[in-house]
Amino acid sequence: MTGSNKPAESDVIILESTGGISYTCVLVSVSENSFTIKLADGCESGTYRVFVKRGDRKKQIGTTYINIVEGIDFTPDAGTTVYGVVSTADGPVQGVVVSDGVEVSVTDERGIYQLQSEKKWGYVFISVPSGYEVPAEEVLPRFYQMMKGDAATTERVDFSLTEVEGQDSYKVFMLGDMHLANRTGDLGQFMDFTEDLNSYRALHQHEKMYAITLGDMTWDLYWYSNSYALPEYLNTINNQVKGLQIFHTIGNHDYDYKATSDEEAGSRFMDYIAPTYYSFNIGKVHYVVLDDIDCSNYDGTTSRDYEKRVSAEQLSWLSKDLAYVDKSTPLVVVMHAQLFYPSQTEGFKIDHDVLNTTQLLDVLDGYKVHFVTGHTHLSFNVTPEDDVTGGREVYEHNAGAICASWWWSGYLTPGVHISPDGTPGGYSVWDVNGTDIEWIYKATGWTEDYQFRSYDLNNVHFSMADVPQMPAGVPTSYLMFY
């Protein structure tokens, strides 16, 4: 916040809680890049909308999560650079796994964790334990926090949890590629999806529900030209979906194509959404979100030369994370790009673009694993042969796309919203009961029992390039659907 956008010293800061309670806070100081306030009495840890009040005018400037830290009688071990307490309103929580994306620790009987962190990623996150939830900032579960000090500074970062019931049986919505870019009528068509999702949730309102995106919420090629990127996506989804925690996966189109390194390309996702890899527990299932898009070869142009790979750093972190997960616990591993691909001529084979699938499977050895992926805009399930998996129990769900054919079919052929393989645009609904998992595919705008429909593809279009008598002057970018 700089220049004319920063508050004046005479302004008042108002914090409004998710419960609608407002707290008036006094500005202590204002600098060119920041300001400091004194919290009003009664403020508790939680998410707040932040308003600036100047005279009779009041303007929202964002949202923030406030963590109220109480003193503890504790001295960190030598070498510790970040520590903290994980607790509920009733007291500390033991056994919570905490990580900085490199090192992994666990809370003791006082709810205290310690990490000898080099603070490479600048954040610390918890693997939300079974039977608990974290506070949410609208749709985003706040399971991570940014650190403020450098690697030589020891700092305290606490986390709060809420104990919940109903995780023995719950639903998870797997939300495949959205590709929102403010083009081809996508925002209007997306509203059809959110209305369908909200209607489905209303029918099952007494059940516990969560959601996980499968990447490509946005479309990097239009971040700048159409002014629609990750902040705009958040504004869209927050306005249309209420009361649902959505965990997010990064896709190749959620990276900044103007970057020149993998870390730089993914930094905006980490700034606005979440870490690019992490884990959490719901009921008796352990969920792992990974990033299998490597943008190390990005050169700042639209060439977007990425590879499908799970980094060695992620594999190292994952092995440490799984050290706290019993082999009897089912794993759901979510990534954007598919590991396997069904081939009619060669059987099920490892996709040749996934460069280290074998190493990933080695880390997961001994677990029953459900992979959930997107990227293809197709819908298929794969149970690879033993010679591919080394005899491991692996199942991949490539879960279809909300945008179907990149929103083209619905834009060019109103009323028809299908993917290139004929799958209607939609999302997967998983029913989890203990360790038993069942799933269906839910087509947007149709009931659960909708199974099959035929189309005359002479009258359905998937890009401008296949439109007869295409008008002259159509931009080249509109001739392709992906």
N, C-alpha and C positions, 0 to 999 in steps of 0.2 A: 504494500500500500504506500504509494509515493505521491508527492506533489499535491494537486488539488483533490486527490482521492483520500488522503489521510484525514483522520478526524482532527478537529480543532480541540485545543485544551479545554474549551468551555463546553464541549459536547458531553453527552451522557451515553454510556454503553448499557444496553438492556439485553439481558440473557433470558430467553424464553425456553423453558423445558418442554420435553415431548408431552408432558401432562398439561401444558398450557399455563404453568406458573411463571410469572415474570419477576426478574430480579434486577434492580437498578444498581449499576456499579459505577464507581467514581474513577475517572481517568487519573492515574498517578503521573504518567509521563507520556510524551509523544515524540518520536524521532522520525527521521526520514523514511525508515523502513519498518518500523514496528511501534507498538504502543503497549503500555502496561496499565492494568486496571486492578483495583482492590475489589475482591469478590464480596458481594453482599452477604450478610448473615443469612444462614439457611440454605445456601447453595450446597448441593451434594454432587457426588460424582455422577456424570451422565452426559448425554448429548444435548446441546442447546443451539437454538437459532440466535444469531448475533445481530443486534440492531444498533444503529447509531441514531441518537435523537438530538436534533439541533432545533431549539425553539419548539415550535409546534409540529415540526416535520420529523418523521421516523422512517428510516430506510434499512432494509436488511442487507447485510454485507457478507453473509455466509453462515456456516454452521461450524461448531467445534465440539470436541469431546473434552470435558474437564475431569481430571483425576485428582481427587482430594487425598493428599498423602498425610498420614498420621505418623508421628515419630515411633520408632521401634528400637528396642535395646538390642542392637546387633552391629557387629563390626565385620565387614566383608573380609574374606580371606585375601592373602597377598596375591596379586595378579588379577583379582576380580575387577572388571571394568563396568559391569552392569549387574544390578541385583534388584530384587523387589519382592513384593508380597502379592500372592494371588488369594483372594478371599471373597466371601459372600457377605451379606449383611449379618449373618450369624457367626462369622469367624473365618479363620484360614482354611484353605483347601490343600490337602497333602496329595502328592503324586501327580501333579499337573506338569506335563512336559512343556518346556520353554526353550526357544531357539532364537538365534540371530541369523539363521539361514546357513550357518557354518557349524557352530557348536550347539550342543543340545544338553540340557540339564533338566532337573526335576525338582519340584518343591518338596521341602521337608515337612515335619509335623507342625511347624509354625507357618506353613505356607510360603516360606522364603526360598527363592532360587538364587543362584549365582552363575555368571558366565564370564569366562576369560575371553571377552570379545574384542576383536580388532575393528569391529564396527564397519566392516566393508560395505554392507548394504544400508546401514544407518537406521535399521529398525530391529525390534524384538517382537516375537509373537508367541502366543500360546497355542498348543494343540488342544482345542476346547474339549474338556473331558466329557464322558458320557454322563447324561443326567443334568447337564448344565447348558446355559446359553450365555453369550456375551451381550453387552449392550449393542444396539444397532443405531447407526446414523442413517436414517431412512432405510433403504434396502441393504446397506452395507453392514455386515457384522464387524464390530470393532475388536477383532482378536489380535491386532497388532498395534504398536505405537512406535513413533519415530523417536530415536535417541537424539539428544541435543549436543552432547559433548564429543570431543575428539577421542581417539583411541587411548590417549594417556589419561583421560578423565574418568574417574569412577562416578557413576550416576545411578540413581534409583528410578525404576519404572515399575509401577504397580498395575495389576489387572483386577477387575471386578467381575464376578460371575453371579448368575442367578440360577438357583436350583429349580428344575422344571420337572413336570410329570408328563407321561404320554410318549416317551421315547421307546417303549417296547414295541410300538406299532405306529408307523408314520409314513408319510408320502414324501418323495423327493421328485421335483420337476427338473428334468435334464433339458436345458434350453440351448439348442444348437444355434448355428450361425445366424446372426441378426442382420449384419451388414447395413446398419443405419448410416445414411450419408446425405439425407435431405435431397433425394433425387428419385426419379421414377415413381413418385407417389408413395415412397417407402414409409413415411411417418404416418400417413393415413392407414395404410395396410397394417402397419405395426399395431395401431390402435385396435384393429380387428383381433389381433392375437391377444393383447392385454385384456380386452373385454372377455374373450373366451377363457383365458386363464382365471380371471376374477370370478367369472360365472361358475367355472368348475370348482374353484375354492369354496364358493358359497354353498355349493351342493354338499361339500364335505367339511363344513365349518367346524365340526366337532373333532376332527382329526388333526394331529400335529403335522405341519407341513414346512418344508424347506425347498430351496432351489439352488441349482448349480449351473452356471453358464459354461458352454464348451468353447468359448473364444469367438473372435470376430464379431464382437458387439458393434464395432464401427468399421470404417473402410478408410484406411490410411491415405489412399490416393485422393480423398475428398476432404481430408482434415482442413486443408488450407484453402482450396478453391471454393468449397461450399461452407466453410466455417462451421463444420460439424465434426467434432472430435469427442474425446472421452468426457469432458465436462458436459457437453450437450446431451450425450447419451444418458449420463446420470440424471440430468434434469428431466429428460423424457421418461425414463423408467420410474423415477421417484414420484413424478406427477401421476402416473397411471397405475402403479402397483403399490398398495399400502399393506403394512403389517406382515410382510414376508421377508425373511432374511435370505439374501441371495449371495452365495459364494461365487467368486468369479475366477475364470481361467483365461489366460492370455492367448490370443490367436495371432497368426502372422499379420493380420490387418489391424491389430491393436498396437503395433510397433510404429515408431516414427520413421518414415522412409527417408527423412532428411538427415538422419543420424549417420555416424561413421563408425559405430561399434555396437555390439550387442547390448552392453550396459546402458549406453546413451539411448539406444532405440527403445528400450523398455522402461526408461525412467519415468515417462509420463504415466504409464500404467501404474507404476508403484506410487507416484505422487497422488493420483486420483482414486485408484481402485483398491489395490492390495499388493502384497508381495506376489512374485510370479510363481512361487512354489511354497507350499505349506501343508499342514494336515489338520484334521479335526475328527472328533468322534460324535456320532449320533447313535444312541442306543448301543447295540452290540456290534456295530460296524465301524471300521476305521477308514476314513476317507483321506486320500492323498491327491492333491492338485499339483501337477508338474507342468513345466514349460518345455515342450519338445520342438521349439522353433529357435534356431541359432542364427542370429543376425550379425555374426562377427565379420562377414564380408561386405556389409553395407558400405556404400561409398557416397551417400548423400544424394543419390539420384533415385528416380523411380524404377531402377533396375531391380531393387529389392532382392538381392542375391542371398536368400536364406537357405539353410539346410535343416532337415528334420533330424534333430539330435537332442538327447537328454544329457546335459552337461555333466562332466565328471564331478563337479562341485555338488550338483543336485544328487547324484548317486551316493556320494559320500554322506551328505546330510540324511538321505533317505535311510541308509543303513543304520545310522545313529537313531533316527526316529523310530524305526521298527524294532530296535532293541527293547523298547518299552511296550511292544504289542505282541501278545501271545499268538503262536502259530495257528491256534484254533479260531482266531478272529478273522472274519471275512474282510478282504480289502477291496475297496472301490477306488481305482486309480483313474483320475480324470486328466486328460490332455487334449490339446486341440487337434493335432494331426494324427491320422490313423496309424496303428502299428502294422496291421495286417490288411490284406485286400483280397477278396474272392476272385480267383481267376478260373474261367471255364476250361482253359487248356492246360493249366499247370496245378490245379487244386489250390488249396489255401497256401499262400506263400508269404514270406516276410516282404513287405513293401521295400523295394530296393533303395528308397530315399531315406529310410530310417537307419542311420549309420551305426547305432550301438544298441539295437534291440536285445541282443544276447546278453550284454552287460546289465541291462535293466532287469531282464528276467532272472539273472543270477542273484541280484540283490533281493528279488521277491521270492526266491526259492523257499518252498515249504508252505507258502500261503495259497489259499484259494483266492484268485484274483479276477475281478470284473473290471476290465478296461472300458471306459466310456469316452468316445471321441466324436469329433465333428469333421470339419474341413472339406469333406467330399461333396456335401449337399446331396448325398444318397442315403439310403436306409438299408443297413445290412448287419447281420450278426455273424461272427466268426468263431469257430472252435478249432483252432489250428491243430494239425497232426502232431503226434509226439516227437517226430523228428525235427519239427520246428521249435517246439517249446521245451524239448528235453524231458518230456514226460510230465511237465508241470500242469496243474489244473488252471487253465487260462481261458477266459471268455471275453471277447471284445464286442461291444455294442457301438456301432457307428450310428448315431442317434437321429439323423435327419437334420433339416434346417428350418428354422422359423421363417426365414426369407425365401425358402424354396429355391427358385431359379433367380436368386439375387433380386427379387421383387419384380422381375421382368414379366413373367407370365400374367400376373395380376394387373400389371400396368398396361400391357399391350392387348391382353385378352380379358377384359373385366369379367369377374366371376370365376375365373380359372386360376388357381394358385397352386401350381405343382412344380416339383423338382424335375431335373432332366431324366430321372429314372421313373417318373410318374408318381412318386410319393408326394402326397399333398403336404404343403407347408404345415408345420406343427411342432410338437414337442413330446418327449417321453414322460410317462408317469410311472414312477417306481413305487411299489408298495412293499415296505420292509416290515416284517414281523419277526422279531428276534434276529436270528441269523438267516431266515428265509427271505429271499428276494424274488419278487415277480414284477413284470414290467409290461406296459402296453404303449403303443404309439397313439397319440391323440391329435387328430387333424384339426387345425383351426377352423372353427365354425361348424364342426360336425360332432355328433355324439360319439361316445366311446366304441359303440358297436359298428361304426362306419368302417367298411373293409375294402370295397372295390368299386371302381367306376371306370368306364372307358371313355376316351376322348378321341375326336377326329383331329389328329395332329396337323392336318392341313390347315386347320383354323385356330391353332394355338401357337403362340410365338414366344421364344425364349431369349431373343435379343433383337435389336434393330436390324441386324444383318440378315435375318431371315424373313423380314417383312416385305411382301411383294410391293413393288412400286414405291420403294423407300424414298422419302422426300430428299431433295438435294440439300446440301449444307448441314447434314447431321454431323455433330462432332465425332471424331474417330473414337473417343472414349465411350460413346454410346453404342458403337457397333458391336462391342463385345460384352458378354454378360459376366466376365470375371477376370 
